[in-house]
Amino acid sequence: DGEDGADGATWLFGEVAPAATAGKAGDFYLDTKTFDVYSKSATGWEKKGNIKGATGDDGAPGTPGDKGDEGVGIENITINENTGVLTIFYTDTAKAPATFQLPAELFHKHRYGEPIVFSPATFEKGGISYKVCEDDGHVEFFQTEKIGTLSNPAPITADGDVVVPTEDFNYTYYKYTAKADGFLRVETPKQSGDYCSRFYVYDTEKFDSDYDDELYNHTDIDGYTTECRLEEGQSAYIKASGEDYKVENEYIFSVKLYEDTQTYPYSVTVKGPDEEAVPGATVKLYTGVRGDDWTYTFTQAHTATTDANGKADFNIKYISGSYFYEVVAPAGTDYISLQLNDEYPESFAPLRFEKNVDVEIGKNVDYNITVVYPDGTTPVKGVKVKLYPYSSGYENIGLEADVDDNGVAKFKTEAYNYYVFMDNIPEGYELAPRTRLSNTTQTITLQKAPQTVTITNNAATVNAVVGERYSISKDTHGVYTLTVTNGYIDTLTDRGSSVFTNGEAGYKSGYTFEKDANNKITKITYKTSYYPVQWVFTVSENATVNFNCAPTEFTKEEVGDSLTIDALANTEYKFNIEAGKTYTITTDSGVYLYTVKVDSSYSVVSASELNEYNKEDGDSVTVDKVDSGRTDSNGDSIYYEYVLSFTTTRAQNYITVALENAGHITITVTDTPSV
């Protein structure tokens, strides 16, 4: 058998020229991109020729394809910052909006309502895509056509001055004063993964709190921040924190000023209260600067008039802040102009994923209010009707009118929720508390003024008659009861608020109700430790109504040297006392003290013992042992222990006591022995 022969030649392939180390002498190489052919000798690769033929003639045109679907225009794009759902609204309103759930890693939300920041740089899903451009970081959205960009900055040569005013704790403060109009950027070449490493940019020197007005607040800066607008001579204030942006204990960043040379289409649609378009309205857009007194100074930037669809079109520049706006209602209409307020102006931030904003203005309507007596037909003359806006906290804004001979007061004012008040009401009658307008044409019926019930020794009896109203008021905290015999209570209000109507009780905190076999309310009980009662009631048939008040708070004089009361279960009783005495609280055997509080809302006694956390020197208890009727494993009786009495020498203002079961509470006062 002879020796093995040498390896034959091998063909190698690639899209570039062959590397010097590739193959061996005698091999061949084809560049599949250029079709050049190489051979390798002992001295290396050598090009031998090209195997690509001449370009052939063009082929005949193919058959045209079917017409593609028409593209769809996009009216608006919104992103729910809480759920991460992106919604696309189309110009064709018949086409349902498209929604996409953005991955959690796609964006993060800045604090205090800052813009959404997108990461990674590109994204595409379900026909929607965006790109974060590398040159300046603006965001472009695409779907069949480019929607637009947020900014197109160009550098300004005359930049500005940076001053380092102070250092405080973990912060370093800088002041930047612009030498021209433009957008400010704070740029740094370093990256940070530390939440504490941040640059804050403010429009005020009072930047000692995260809650101050910030032009921009950016975390995880990589190369730049989004811009904030400065006028020539205006200053911005930069606060730097953390260590990630430092080199040798110095912050590494630069401040640049840019101008925005691009304008964008934007529109404001003005609508009335019923969503109707308002043509002929003048929309004015302003920029504004807030002063030290928290009021704004405005500069008008754009003006446009709404068309037949209520739409005012603008071409505006991007600003990082907001445009403030006012709407002048069209002349000769009942629409109400939306005025610019220098403290709380209406505003919107344009070009942040929206190209249109809707603004609603009010409209004056005719109100006709008829005032009648309780018979429902006889007009009341001589009264003045006043309307107070529901949201103004009963503020009189000057909406007043006298009734005519038919008892009608007429207003022409903005459609709104109004409370009704009246002056010059005839003696013996009154307006129901919290009367509100529910319609533009409304009849308001006065009611008879209630008869005042005289209370003697915390009790009263009323022989109530149908058609009359009765008032019971008492300023003592306690447990109040109304008990009815030979009839039923029809309505009950407390401080103008309904407790029940037509015998049907609604939910009212602190109230309990008892009913008879006919499911009619016969007893009302109310416990209060905050507000005294101001009851007004009527009856559905003549009835005897008994009122009783069991006080739950007692003065020092009432306590005296000793006081015993009948106590309800689960009800707190407050005894106001004199400091420097010894006080002993006792109850009935088998009842026991459930809670005792001394000068605070914290319990010293908790059912069976002193509370270890709240007791102090001078506190002591006596315990009542009650045979449970059971025995332990040794046959010994098992006893329950209950606090029967509590003594303290530290009380300064009051002692509060509650029992789990009804019984007696006795408070005894003695002099504290001198030490």
C-alpha positions as CSV (number, residue, x, y, z in Angstrom):
1,D,0.0,0.0,0.0
2,G,1.6,3.3,-1.1
3,E,1.7,6.7,0.9
4,D,-1.3,9.0,1.0
5,G,-1.4,11.6,-1.8
6,A,-1.5,15.4,-1.1
7,D,-4.9,17.1,-0.6
8,G,-6.6,18.3,-3.7
9,A,-7.6,21.9,-4.4
10,T,-10.6,23.3,-2.4
11,W,-13.1,26.0,-3.4
12,L,-13.9,28.7,-0.7
13,F,-16.7,31.2,-0.8
14,G,-17.5,34.6,0.9
15,E,-19.0,38.0,0.3
16,V,-15.7,39.8,0.6
17,A,-12.1,39.3,-0.7
18,P,-10.4,36.3,0.9
19,A,-8.4,36.8,4.1
20,A,-4.6,36.1,3.9
21,T,-4.9,33.3,6.4
22,A,-7.8,31.5,4.6
23,G,-7.1,28.3,2.6
24,K,-3.8,26.8,1.4
25,A,-1.7,26.9,-1.7
26,G,-3.6,25.6,-4.7
27,D,-7.1,26.5,-3.3
28,F,-9.6,28.7,-5.1
29,Y,-12.0,31.5,-3.8
30,L,-15.2,33.0,-5.2
31,D,-16.4,36.4,-3.9
32,T,-20.2,35.8,-4.2
33,K,-20.9,39.6,-4.0
34,T,-18.5,40.7,-6.9
35,F,-18.1,37.3,-8.6
36,D,-14.3,37.8,-8.6
37,V,-12.2,34.5,-8.7
38,Y,-8.9,34.1,-6.7
39,S,-6.3,31.4,-6.5
40,K,-3.7,30.9,-3.8
41,S,0.0,30.2,-4.3
42,A,2.8,30.1,-1.8
43,T,3.0,33.9,-1.9
44,G,-0.8,34.4,-1.2
45,W,-4.1,35.1,-3.0
46,E,-4.1,36.4,-6.5
47,K,-7.2,37.6,-8.5
48,K,-7.6,35.6,-11.7
49,G,-10.7,37.1,-13.2
50,N,-14.5,37.6,-12.9
51,I,-17.2,35.1,-13.9
52,K,-20.1,37.6,-14.0
53,G,-21.5,38.0,-17.5
54,A,-22.7,41.2,-19.1
55,T,-26.0,42.7,-17.8
56,G,-28.9,41.4,-19.8
57,D,-31.7,43.4,-21.4
58,D,-34.7,44.5,-19.2
59,G,-37.5,42.0,-19.1
60,A,-41.0,42.8,-20.3
61,P,-43.2,44.7,-17.7
62,G,-45.2,42.4,-15.4
63,T,-48.9,42.5,-15.0
64,P,-50.0,45.3,-12.6
65,G,-51.0,44.1,-9.2
66,D,-54.3,44.8,-7.4
67,K,-54.8,48.2,-5.9
68,G,-53.7,48.2,-2.3
69,D,-55.8,49.3,0.7
70,E,-56.0,53.0,1.3
71,G,-53.8,54.3,4.2
72,V,-55.6,55.6,7.2
73,G,-54.9,59.0,8.7
74,I,-54.2,59.3,12.4
75,E,-56.0,62.0,14.4
76,N,-54.4,61.5,17.8
77,I,-52.3,59.1,19.9
78,T,-52.7,58.7,23.6
79,I,-50.9,56.7,26.2
80,N,-52.3,55.7,29.5
81,E,-49.4,56.2,31.9
82,N,-50.9,53.9,34.5
83,T,-51.8,50.9,32.3
84,G,-49.3,51.4,29.4
85,V,-52.1,51.1,26.8
86,L,-51.4,53.1,23.6
87,T,-54.6,54.2,21.7
88,I,-54.6,55.4,18.1
89,F,-57.6,57.6,17.0
90,Y,-58.2,57.8,13.3
91,T,-59.4,60.7,11.2
92,D,-62.1,58.4,9.9
93,T,-64.4,58.3,12.9
94,A,-66.1,55.2,11.6
95,K,-62.9,53.3,12.2
96,A,-62.7,52.1,15.8
97,P,-59.6,53.2,17.7
98,A,-56.8,50.7,17.8
99,T,-55.2,49.8,21.2
100,F,-51.8,48.3,21.9
101,Q,-50.5,47.1,25.3
102,L,-47.0,48.5,25.5
103,P,-44.4,46.3,27.2
104,A,-43.5,47.5,30.7
105,E,-39.8,47.9,29.7
106,L,-40.8,50.1,26.8
107,F,-41.2,53.4,28.7
108,H,-41.3,54.7,32.2
109,K,-43.3,57.6,33.7
110,H,-41.5,60.5,35.4
111,R,-42.7,61.8,38.7
112,Y,-45.2,64.7,39.0
113,G,-46.8,64.2,35.6
114,E,-43.6,64.5,33.6
115,P,-43.5,63.3,29.9
116,I,-43.2,59.6,29.1
117,V,-39.7,58.5,28.1
118,F,-39.3,55.8,25.6
119,S,-36.7,53.0,25.7
120,P,-35.5,51.2,23.6
121,A,-34.9,53.5,20.6
122,T,-37.2,51.7,18.3
123,F,-40.4,49.7,18.6
124,E,-42.9,48.2,16.2
125,K,-46.1,46.2,17.0
126,G,-49.4,45.7,15.3
127,G,-48.8,48.3,12.6
128,I,-47.6,51.1,14.9
129,S,-44.0,52.1,15.3
130,Y,-41.9,54.8,16.7
131,K,-38.3,55.9,16.5
132,V,-36.2,57.9,19.0
133,C,-33.9,59.8,16.7
134,E,-30.2,59.8,17.7
135,D,-29.5,63.4,16.7
136,D,-31.7,65.1,19.2
137,G,-33.8,62.5,20.9
138,H,-37.2,63.5,19.5
139,V,-39.8,60.8,19.0
140,E,-41.4,60.0,15.6
141,F,-44.5,57.9,15.2
142,F,-45.3,56.1,12.0
143,Q,-48.3,54.3,10.5
144,T,-48.6,54.6,6.7
145,E,-47.2,58.1,7.1
146,K,-45.1,60.0,9.5
147,I,-47.2,61.8,12.1
148,G,-44.7,64.4,13.2
149,T,-41.9,65.2,15.5
150,L,-41.7,66.9,18.9
151,S,-38.8,69.2,18.2
152,N,-36.3,70.2,15.5
153,P,-33.6,72.1,17.4
154,A,-30.6,74.0,15.9
155,P,-27.7,75.2,18.1
156,I,-27.5,78.8,19.1
157,T,-24.0,80.3,19.0
158,A,-24.7,82.9,21.8
159,D,-25.2,80.4,24.6
160,G,-25.3,81.6,28.1
161,D,-23.5,81.9,31.5
162,V,-23.4,79.2,34.2
163,V,-22.8,80.1,37.8
164,V,-22.3,77.8,40.8
165,P,-24.1,79.6,43.6
166,T,-23.9,77.1,46.5
167,E,-23.7,73.6,47.8
168,D,-26.0,72.2,50.4
169,F,-26.0,68.6,51.8
170,N,-26.1,66.3,48.8
171,Y,-27.0,68.9,46.2
172,T,-25.0,71.3,44.0
173,Y,-26.9,74.3,42.6
174,Y,-26.2,76.1,39.3
175,K,-27.8,79.1,37.7
176,Y,-27.9,79.5,33.9
177,T,-28.7,82.8,32.2
178,A,-29.6,82.7,28.5
179,K,-28.1,85.2,26.1
180,A,-30.8,84.5,23.5
181,D,-34.2,83.0,23.2
182,G,-34.1,79.2,23.0
183,F,-34.5,75.8,24.5
184,L,-32.2,74.8,27.3
185,R,-30.6,71.4,27.5
186,V,-28.5,69.9,30.3
187,E,-26.2,67.3,28.7
188,T,-23.9,64.7,30.2
189,P,-21.8,61.9,28.7
190,K,-22.2,59.7,31.7
191,Q,-25.0,57.2,32.4
192,S,-26.7,56.5,35.7
193,G,-28.6,53.6,37.1
194,D,-29.0,55.3,40.4
195,Y,-32.4,56.9,41.1
196,C,-30.7,59.4,43.5
197,S,-28.5,60.7,40.7
198,R,-30.5,63.4,39.0
199,F,-30.5,66.8,37.4
200,Y,-33.5,69.1,38.2
201,V,-34.2,72.2,36.2
202,Y,-36.4,74.9,37.7
203,D,-37.8,78.3,36.8
204,T,-37.3,79.7,40.3
205,E,-34.5,80.0,42.7
206,K,-36.6,78.4,45.4
207,F,-35.6,74.9,44.4
208,D,-35.3,73.4,47.9
209,S,-38.2,70.9,47.4
210,D,-39.2,68.3,44.8
211,Y,-42.6,69.9,44.8
212,D,-41.5,73.3,43.5
213,D,-42.3,74.4,39.9
214,E,-39.9,72.5,37.7
215,L,-39.4,73.2,34.0
216,Y,-38.1,69.7,33.7
217,N,-37.1,66.9,36.0
218,H,-35.1,64.0,34.4
219,T,-33.7,60.8,35.8
220,D,-31.3,58.3,34.1
221,I,-29.9,61.0,31.8
222,D,-28.0,59.5,28.9
223,G,-26.6,62.3,26.7
224,Y,-29.2,65.1,27.2
225,T,-32.4,66.2,28.8
226,T,-35.5,67.3,27.0
227,E,-35.6,71.1,26.5
228,C,-37.2,73.9,28.5
229,R,-37.9,77.3,27.0
230,L,-36.0,80.4,28.0
231,E,-36.2,84.0,26.9
232,E,-33.1,86.2,26.5
233,G,-31.9,87.2,29.9
234,Q,-34.2,84.6,31.6
235,S,-32.5,82.2,34.1
236,A,-33.0,78.6,34.8
237,Y,-31.8,76.9,38.0
238,I,-30.2,73.5,38.0
239,K,-29.9,71.2,41.0
240,A,-27.6,68.2,40.7
241,S,-27.7,65.3,43.1
242,G,-26.1,61.9,43.5
243,E,-22.6,60.6,42.5
244,D,-23.1,58.9,39.2
245,Y,-22.6,62.1,37.2
246,K,-19.4,63.1,39.0
247,V,-15.7,62.6,38.0
248,E,-13.2,63.4,40.8
249,N,-16.1,64.8,42.9
250,E,-17.1,67.3,40.1
251,Y,-20.3,67.1,38.1
252,I,-19.6,66.5,34.4
253,F,-22.3,68.1,32.3
254,S,-22.7,71.0,29.8
255,V,-25.6,73.4,29.2
256,K,-26.6,74.3,25.7
257,L,-29.2,76.6,24.1
258,Y,-31.1,75.7,21.0
259,E,-33.7,77.3,18.8
260,D,-36.7,75.5,17.3
261,T,-37.1,76.3,13.6
262,Q,-40.1,74.1,12.9
263,T,-43.8,74.9,13.3
264,Y,-46.6,72.3,13.7
265,P,-50.3,72.3,12.8
266,Y,-52.5,72.4,15.9
267,S,-56.2,73.0,16.4
268,V,-58.6,74.0,19.2
269,T,-62.2,72.9,18.9
270,V,-64.7,75.1,20.9
271,K,-67.9,73.4,22.0
272,G,-70.9,74.4,24.0
273,P,-72.5,72.7,27.0
274,D,-74.3,70.2,24.8
275,E,-71.2,69.3,22.8
276,E,-72.4,71.5,19.9
277,A,-69.8,73.3,17.8
278,V,-69.4,77.0,18.4
279,P,-68.4,78.9,15.2
280,G,-67.1,82.4,15.2
281,A,-65.4,82.2,18.6
282,T,-61.9,83.8,18.9
283,V,-59.3,81.5,20.5
284,K,-56.2,83.2,21.9
285,L,-53.0,81.3,23.0
286,Y,-50.6,82.8,25.5
287,T,-47.3,81.9,27.0
288,G,-47.0,82.8,30.7
289,V,-44.5,83.3,33.5
290,R,-45.5,83.0,37.1
291,G,-44.1,85.6,39.5
292,D,-43.1,85.4,43.1
293,D,-46.7,86.3,44.1
294,W,-47.8,83.1,42.2
295,T,-49.7,85.1,39.6
296,Y,-48.9,84.9,35.9
297,T,-47.8,87.5,33.4
298,F,-49.0,86.5,29.9
299,T,-47.7,87.2,26.4
300,Q,-50.1,86.6,23.5
301,A,-48.6,84.2,21.0
302,H,-51.4,83.1,18.5
303,T,-55.0,84.0,17.6
304,A,-57.5,82.2,15.4
305,T,-61.3,82.1,14.8
306,T,-63.3,79.0,14.8
307,D,-64.9,77.7,11.6
308,A,-68.3,76.2,11.1
309,N,-67.2,73.1,12.9
310,G,-66.0,75.1,15.9
311,K,-62.3,74.5,14.9
312,A,-59.6,77.1,15.2
313,D,-56.3,76.2,13.3
314,F,-52.8,77.3,14.3
315,N,-49.2,76.8,13.3
316,I,-47.2,76.8,16.5
317,K,-43.7,76.1,17.7
318,Y,-43.1,73.4,20.3
319,I,-42.8,74.7,23.8
320,S,-41.8,72.5,26.8
321,G,-44.4,74.2,29.0
322,S,-48.0,74.9,28.4
323,Y,-50.0,77.4,26.3
324,F,-52.6,79.3,28.3
325,Y,-55.8,80.1,26.5
326,E,-58.9,82.2,26.5
327,V,-62.0,82.0,24.3
328,V,-64.0,85.1,23.3
329,A,-67.6,84.1,22.6
330,P,-69.1,85.0,19.2
331,A,-71.0,88.3,19.4
332,G,-74.8,88.2,19.5
333,T,-74.9,84.8,21.1
334,D,-75.6,83.5,24.6
335,Y,-72.3,81.8,24.9
336,I,-70.0,82.9,27.7
337,S,-66.4,83.9,27.1
338,L,-63.7,81.9,28.9
339,Q,-61.5,84.5,30.6
340,L,-57.8,84.2,31.3
341,N,-57.2,84.0,35.1
342,D,-53.8,85.2,36.3
343,E,-53.8,82.7,39.2
344,Y,-55.4,79.6,37.8
345,P,-55.4,79.9,34.1
346,E,-56.7,77.2,31.8
347,S,-53.9,75.6,29.8
348,F,-52.8,72.6,27.7
349,A,-49.5,71.2,26.6
350,P,-49.5,71.0,22.8
351,L,-47.7,68.5,20.6
352,R,-47.4,65.9,23.2
353,F,-48.9,63.1,21.2
354,E,-52.0,65.2,20.3
355,K,-52.8,67.6,17.5
356,N,-56.2,68.9,18.7
357,V,-57.8,69.9,22.0
358,D,-61.4,70.4,22.8
359,V,-62.5,73.4,24.9
360,E,-66.0,73.8,26.4
361,I,-67.5,77.2,27.1
362,G,-70.7,77.9,29.0
363,K,-73.9,79.4,27.7
364,N,-76.5,81.7,29.4
365,V,-80.0,80.2,29.8
366,D,-83.3,81.6,31.1
367,Y,-84.3,80.5,34.6
368,N,-87.9,81.0,35.7
369,I,-88.4,80.3,39.4
370,T,-91.9,80.4,40.9
371,V,-92.3,80.7,44.7
372,V,-95.6,79.5,46.2
373,Y,-97.1,78.9,49.6
374,P,-97.5,75.3,51.0
375,D,-100.9,75.0,49.3
376,G,-98.8,74.7,46.1
377,T,-100.7,77.4,44.1
378,T,-100.8,80.7,45.9
379,P,-97.8,82.9,44.7
380,V,-95.6,84.5,47.3
381,K,-95.0,88.2,46.7
382,G,-92.2,90.5,47.9
383,V,-89.4,87.9,48.3
384,K,-85.9,88.3,46.7
385,V,-84.5,85.1,45.2
386,K,-80.7,84.6,45.2
387,L,-78.7,81.9,43.4
388,Y,-75.3,80.7,44.8
389,P,-73.2,78.4,42.7
390,Y,-73.0,74.9,44.1
391,S,-69.2,74.8,44.0
392,S,-68.6,78.2,45.5
393,G,-69.3,77.3,49.2
394,Y,-72.5,79.4,49.4
395,E,-70.8,82.5,48.0
396,N,-73.0,85.3,46.9
397,I,-71.9,86.2,43.4
398,G,-74.7,88.8,42.8
399,L,-77.3,86.6,41.1
400,E,-80.5,88.2,42.7
401,A,-84.0,88.9,41.4
402,D,-87.3,90.0,43.0
403,V,-90.4,88.0,42.3
404,D,-93.2,89.6,40.3
405,D,-96.9,89.7,41.2
406,N,-97.1,86.0,40.0
407,G,-94.3,85.0,42.4
408,V,-91.8,84.5,39.5
409,A,-88.1,85.5,39.6
410,K,-86.3,85.5,36.3
411,F,-82.6,85.1,35.6
412,K,-80.4,84.9,32.5
413,T,-77.2,83.2,33.5
414,E,-74.9,80.3,32.9
415,A,-76.4,76.8,33.1
416,Y,-75.1,75.5,36.4
417,N,-75.9,73.9,39.7
418,Y,-77.3,76.5,42.1
419,Y,-78.4,76.7,45.7
420,V,-81.4,78.9,46.3
421,F,-81.7,81.4,49.1
422,M,-84.4,84.0,49.8
423,D,-84.8,87.3,51.6
424,N,-88.1,88.8,52.9
425,I,-89.8,85.5,53.4
426,P,-93.2,86.1,55.1
427,E,-93.4,85.5,58.8
428,G,-94.3,81.9,59.7
429,Y,-92.8,80.4,56.6
430,E,-89.3,79.3,55.6
431,L,-87.3,77.9,52.7
432,A,-86.3,74.3,53.0
433,P,-82.6,74.0,53.8
434,R,-80.3,73.2,50.9
435,T,-82.8,73.9,48.2
436,R,-81.2,73.5,44.8
437,L,-82.3,74.2,41.2
438,S,-82.9,71.0,39.2
439,N,-84.5,72.6,36.1
440,T,-84.5,76.0,34.3
441,T,-88.2,76.3,35.1
442,Q,-88.9,75.3,38.7
443,T,-91.5,75.9,41.4
444,I,-90.3,76.2,45.0
445,T,-92.8,75.7,47.8
446,L,-92.2,77.4,51.1
447,Q,-92.9,75.4,54.2
448,K,-94.4,76.4,57.5
449,A,-91.8,77.4,60.1
450,P,-91.6,74.7,62.7
451,Q,-93.1,75.1,66.3
452,T,-90.3,75.1,68.9
453,V,-90.6,72.3,71.4
454,T,-89.7,73.3,75.0
455,I,-87.4,70.8,76.7
456,T,-87.5,70.5,80.5
457,N,-85.0,68.3,82.4
458,N,-83.8,66.7,79.1
459,A,-87.3,65.6,78.2
460,A,-90.4,66.8,76.3
461,T,-93.8,65.6,75.1
462,V,-95.5,66.8,71.9
463,N,-99.1,66.2,70.8
464,A,-98.2,66.4,67.1
465,V,-100.7,67.3,64.4
466,V,-100.6,66.4,60.7
467,G,-99.5,69.4,58.6
468,E,-97.4,71.0,61.3
469,R,-93.6,71.0,61.7
470,Y,-91.9,70.7,65.1
471,S,-88.3,71.7,66.0
472,I,-86.2,70.1,68.8
473,S,-82.7,71.5,69.5
474,K,-80.3,70.7,72.3
475,D,-76.6,71.5,72.5
476,T,-75.6,68.6,74.9
477,H,-73.7,65.6,73.7
478,G,-75.7,62.5,74.5
479,V,-78.1,59.8,73.5
480,Y,-81.3,61.2,72.0
481,T,-84.6,59.3,71.5
482,L,-87.9,60.1,69.9
483,T,-90.7,57.6,70.8
484,V,-94.0,57.7,69.1
485,T,-97.4,56.4,70.4
486,N,-100.8,56.5,68.7
487,G,-99.3,57.5,65.3
488,Y,-96.2,57.7,63.3
489,I,-93.4,60.2,62.4
490,D,-93.5,61.0,58.7
491,T,-90.2,63.0,58.1
492,L,-87.2,63.8,60.2
493,T,-84.3,66.2,59.4
494,D,-81.1,66.9,61.4
495,R,-79.4,70.3,60.7
496,G,-81.2,70.4,57.3
497,S,-80.2,66.9,56.3
498,S,-82.8,64.2,55.9
499,V,-82.8,61.3,58.3
500,F,-85.8,59.7,56.8
501,T,-88.7,60.6,54.6
502,N,-92.3,59.2,54.4
503,G,-91.4,56.8,57.2
504,E,-88.5,55.2,55.2
505,A,-85.2,55.5,56.9
506,G,-82.0,55.9,54.9
507,Y,-78.5,55.4,56.1
508,K,-77.5,58.0,58.7
509,S,-74.4,57.6,60.9
510,G,-75.2,57.2,64.6
511,Y,-78.9,56.5,64.1
512,T,-80.9,53.3,65.0
513,F,-84.6,52.7,64.3
514,E,-87.3,50.4,65.9
515,K,-90.4,49.4,63.9
516,D,-93.8,48.0,64.9
517,A,-95.7,45.1,63.3
518,N,-96.8,47.4,60.4
519,N,-93.1,48.1,59.7
520,K,-93.6,51.7,60.8
521,I,-90.8,53.5,62.7
522,T,-91.8,54.0,66.3
523,K,-88.5,54.9,68.0
524,I,-85.4,56.8,66.8
525,T,-82.2,56.7,68.8
526,Y,-79.2,58.9,68.0
527,K,-75.8,58.9,69.8
528,T,-73.6,61.9,69.3
529,S,-70.3,63.1,70.8
530,Y,-69.6,65.7,68.1
531,Y,-72.7,67.6,67.0
532,P,-75.8,68.6,69.0
533,V,-79.2,67.7,67.4
534,Q,-81.3,70.2,65.5
535,W,-84.3,68.0,64.7
536,V,-87.4,69.0,62.7
537,F,-90.1,66.4,62.3
538,T,-93.6,65.9,60.9
539,V,-96.2,63.2,61.5
540,S,-98.3,61.2,59.0
541,E,-101.2,61.1,61.5
542,N,-101.8,62.8,64.8
543,A,-99.4,61.3,67.4
544,T,-97.9,61.7,70.8
545,V,-94.1,62.1,70.5
546,N,-91.8,61.8,73.5
547,F,-88.3,63.2,73.4
548,N,-85.5,62.3,75.9
549,C,-81.9,63.2,76.1
550,A,-79.5,61.1,78.2
551,P,-76.3,63.2,78.4
552,T,-72.9,61.4,77.7
553,E,-70.7,64.3,78.9
554,F,-70.7,65.9,82.3
555,T,-69.1,69.1,83.7
556,K,-66.9,69.4,86.7
557,E,-69.8,70.8,88.7
558,E,-72.0,67.9,87.7
559,V,-69.3,65.4,88.7
560,G,-68.8,67.1,92.1
561,D,-67.6,64.6,94.8
562,S,-69.5,61.7,93.3
563,L,-71.8,61.0,90.4
564,T,-73.7,57.8,89.4
565,I,-75.3,57.4,85.9
566,D,-77.2,54.8,84.1
567,A,-75.0,53.8,81.2
568,L,-75.9,52.2,77.9
569,A,-73.7,49.4,76.4
570,N,-70.9,50.4,74.0
571,T,-71.4,54.1,74.7
572,E,-68.6,56.5,75.8
573,Y,-69.3,58.8,78.7
574,K,-67.0,61.7,79.3
575,F,-66.4,63.2,82.8
576,N,-64.7,66.5,82.9
577,I,-62.6,66.7,86.1
578,E,-60.3,68.9,88.2
579,A,-56.6,68.1,88.3
580,G,-54.9,67.1,91.5
581,K,-57.5,64.7,92.8
582,T,-57.9,61.0,93.1
583,Y,-60.6,59.6,90.9
584,T,-62.2,56.1,91.2
585,I,-64.4,54.7,88.5
586,T,-66.6,51.7,89.5
587,T,-69.4,49.7,87.9
588,D,-71.7,46.8,88.7
589,S,-70.5,43.3,89.5
590,G,-70.8,41.2,86.3
591,V,-70.8,44.3,84.1
592,Y,-67.1,45.4,84.3
593,L,-65.3,48.4,82.7
594,Y,-64.7,47.8,79.0
595,T,-62.5,50.8,78.3
596,V,-61.2,53.7,80.3
597,K,-59.3,56.6,78.8
598,V,-57.4,59.4,80.7
599,D,-56.8,62.7,79.0
600,S,-56.3,60.9,75.6
601,S,-57.8,58.6,73.0
602,Y,-55.8,55.7,74.3
603,S,-57.3,53.1,76.6
604,V,-55.7,52.6,80.0
605,V,-58.2,49.7,80.8
606,S,-58.8,47.0,78.2
607,A,-61.6,44.8,79.5
608,S,-59.7,42.5,82.0
609,E,-56.5,44.4,82.9
610,L,-54.5,47.6,82.7
611,N,-53.0,48.3,79.3
612,E,-49.3,47.9,79.8
613,Y,-48.5,50.4,77.1
614,N,-50.7,53.2,78.4
615,K,-50.7,52.9,82.2
616,E,-48.8,55.2,84.3
617,D,-47.8,55.6,88.0
618,G,-50.9,56.3,90.0
619,D,-53.1,53.9,88.0
620,S,-54.6,50.8,89.6
621,V,-57.5,48.5,89.2
622,T,-59.6,46.0,91.3
623,V,-60.5,42.8,89.6
624,D,-63.7,40.8,89.9
625,K,-63.4,37.1,89.6
626,V,-66.4,35.3,88.1
627,D,-66.7,31.5,88.2
628,S,-67.0,30.2,84.7
629,G,-68.7,27.0,85.7
630,R,-65.8,25.0,84.2
631,T,-62.8,23.2,85.7
632,D,-59.2,22.6,84.6
633,S,-57.4,19.3,84.2
634,N,-56.8,19.2,88.0
635,G,-60.5,19.8,88.8
636,D,-60.0,23.3,90.0
637,S,-62.6,26.0,89.1
638,I,-61.8,28.3,86.2
639,Y,-62.5,32.0,86.9
640,Y,-62.9,34.9,84.5
641,E,-61.3,38.2,85.6
642,Y,-62.9,41.6,84.9
643,V,-61.9,45.1,85.9
644,L,-64.5,46.3,88.4
645,S,-63.0,49.6,89.4
646,F,-60.2,51.9,88.2
647,T,-58.3,54.5,90.3
648,T,-56.0,57.2,89.0
649,T,-54.2,60.3,90.5
650,R,-52.9,61.6,87.1
651,A,-56.0,62.9,85.4
652,Q,-55.8,66.5,84.4
653,N,-58.9,67.2,82.2
654,Y,-61.3,64.3,81.7
655,I,-61.9,60.6,82.0
656,T,-63.8,58.7,79.3
657,V,-65.5,55.4,80.3
658,A,-67.5,52.7,78.3
659,L,-69.2,49.5,79.4
660,E,-69.8,46.5,77.2
661,N,-73.2,45.8,78.8
662,A,-75.6,48.3,80.2
663,G,-75.1,49.2,83.9
664,H,-74.1,51.9,86.3
665,I,-71.0,54.0,86.3
666,T,-70.0,55.8,89.5
667,I,-67.1,58.3,89.6
668,T,-65.9,59.2,93.1
669,V,-63.5,62.2,93.8
670,T,-61.2,62.3,96.9
671,D,-58.2,64.4,97.8
672,T,-54.9,62.9,96.9
673,P,-52.9,62.2,100.1
674,S,-49.7,64.4,100.3
675,V,-46.5,62.5,100.1
